Amino acid sequence: MSRTASLSLLCSTRHLIRLLLSFAALASLEACATDRPLAVNCPQFETYRIPLPETPGMPEGGMGAADAGPSPLAAEIAETFGTAAASETGHRSQILVLSGGGEWGAFGAGFLKGWSTKGAGDMARPERFDVVTGVSTGALQATFAFLGKPYDEQLQDAYAIADERQLLKRHGNLFFVSHASMADTRPLEAFVRARLRPLLDAVAAPENAGRKLLVGTVDGMSGRMYAVDLTRMARELNGREREDCYVGALLASSAVPVVFRQLSISGHPYLDGGVRQSIFVTGIQAGAHEALNDGSRKGTIYIIMNGDIAPSSVTSLPPKLLPTLGRLRSIVFNQVELASIFGAARTYPEMQTFVATAGGHSCEPPPDEKNAIFSPAMMRCLSSYGEKLWSGPVPWQAYYAP
C-alpha cells in the first residue's frame, strides 16, 4: 500500500473513531440526564391498593378459587352500596366508568359537560355517583367527575391545551433505545398537580363518606392490576404527602408503556391500567350484585369510552421500529377496549348498563400535528363533539337493560 493510501486510510479511521466517540458521548449525556424513571414518593402507596380478580367474573385467586368468596374489591363495593341504601330511601346505585384513551379524553370531558347541561328526565346526569372508576386518561378525569357538575368547566379546561409541550417533552431516538419510551411526562406531573391540588379537600369532604373514587393501575413487577382508593387516600393523608400519593396514583394509571417514560412510586414501577382493562368494572359488578341481589333495588352503570371503538386505519406503515411499535400498540389497545366493553355488558340483571363512545366523529389533527401524541386541535374538536352529542337523540347505547 502506498504511503498516500496509508495516510488516507488512517485519516478515515480517525474520522470514524471520532464520529463513534461523539455518538457515544451524546448517548451517554442523554442517558445521564434521563436514566431514572419519573419518580414519586409515597412509601405507603401499597396500603391503598385493592387487588382486582385476575380474570373478569372469576373469584380472587383464579381458576381454583371458586369457594374463596368475593374479591376484596367486590366486598368494598358491596359495603359502599349497602351504606348508600341505608342512608337514602329508594336509592338507585350509580356507577360511572371512565376509559383510557389519551387525547381522546377530551371527548369525555365534553360529553360530561353536555350531559350536565342537556341531559333530562331519566337520562339526566345523577347529582352524585356511588362509585367512579377511571383508567389512564379516565383516571385523570375521575376526580372532576366524582365531584360533579360544578367541576365540568375545570375538566374541559384541563383538556384545552395550546401546545403538546404542556404535557410532555419529546426525546430523540437515543432516548427511546435507552428507555423504551418516546416522551418524558414530567410536564404532565406539574400540570396534574396544579389542577388537582385544590380539589383534594373536596374529595375528602364528609359528604363523600361511603362513596368510592378508584383508579386502575398495573404493578410493573407482578403484572397484577389494582384499584387505588383515592377517597380513602384523600381522607387519611394530609399536605404534601397526600398530594404526592394522589398525583402518583393518577400518573401510575396513565403511564402508557412505549409512549411515556416509566413511572415509579417509591422505587416500584407501575404501568397504565389500560394494558389490562381499558375500562375496569371487574369486582365492581360483583360487589353491586352482592348488595342488590335481593331484587328490591336497582343500579346503573354508565361507561364513557374515550375513543372510537372501531379500529383506526392508516395509509402507510413504514418498516421501522417506532412506527411498527406505535401501530402494534394501537391495535392491541383497541382489542383490550373491545374485550372490556364485552365484559362490562355481560352484567347482572339488577344493573342497567349504558355505553357512550366517540363513534361518528369527524375530528382529524391538522397536518402540522399529525405526529403529535396530544394534538390541541384534535382535542378541541373531540371536546366539542362530545358536548354536541347531547343536542340530538340521547347518545347512550343500552346493554342488557332489566
ABEGO torsion letter per residue (X at the ends): XBAAAAAAAAAAAAAAAAAAAAAAAAAAAAAAAAABBBBBBBAAAAAABBBBBABBGBBBGEAAAAAAEBBAAAAAAAAAAAAAAAABBGBBBBBBBBBBGEAAAAAAAAAAAAAAAABBEAABBBABBABBBBBEAAAAAAAAAAAEAAAAAAAAAAABBABAAAABBBBBAAAAAAAGBABBAAAAAAAAAAAAAAAAAAAABAAABGBBBBBBBBBAAAGBBBBBBAAAAAAABBEAAAAAAAAAAAAAAABBBGABBBBBBGGBBBBBAAAABABBABGAAAAAAAAAAAGABBBBBBBBBBEBABBBBBABBBBBAAAAAAAAAAAAAAAAAAAAAAAAABBBAABBBBBBBABGBABBBBAAAAABABBAAAAAAAAAAAAAAAABBBABBBBGBX
